[in-house]
Amino acid sequence: MAASIVALGLSANLWRFLWGPIADLTLTARRWYLIGLITTAATLVALALIPLHQNAAALVLVCSPIGTGMNNVWSAVAPDWRASPDMVALVTGVLNGVIAAVGCVAGGWIADRIGIWWAYFGSGIAIALVAVVMAMMPRTPNTFSLGVLAYAFTNGVAYAAFSAIVLVAIGRGAASTKYATLCSFGNLPVVYMTALDGWCMITSAPAGCSTQTD
């Protein structure tokens, strides 16, 4: 799974051939560098000057790690719970998808009944509680299975609440473009939190030792 994440990130390099000739046939490398630098700086300045109204706030929230599920790293830490490969495949595969779908339905119901903000922040807290309980419980295969499935359910609730917030924020005009943009930003915390989790697992392990247990 970790290799798949890395491969997905590196796949963007496959498309370099599209812009390489453009760079060679137009401006110099120095000018392209200056354009990139100025554009980056201008974008950051523009972002800092945007008034913090409701839409600017939907944007800040979707970039935050609230409700971000780390389902992609379970297989990497499964040996710590002595979970067998078959168990990992089952609880991170088919069962994970089914339970997450049930969580999405529940999340939509909760958002409709008590409000999207309660559903969003509440599901984020629930995800954190599941992770804390898993950390405190004995590391057994049963704990791993139940914990991963509970995590999948709360993660499904969070995704439904996230979608509800995005739909409210985009309004009616240019809805497709705005929805795609906010969802793109919404995947940003998945990327940086996955990278952060991997870094934490590496740095917390003793020197020369694996994070896996026998």
Helices and strands as residue ranges (DSSP letters): H 2-10, G 11-15, H 16-25, H 29-49, H 54-62, G 71-73, H 74-77, G 78-81, H 85-92, H 94-114, H 116-136, H 141-170, H 175-186, H 188-204
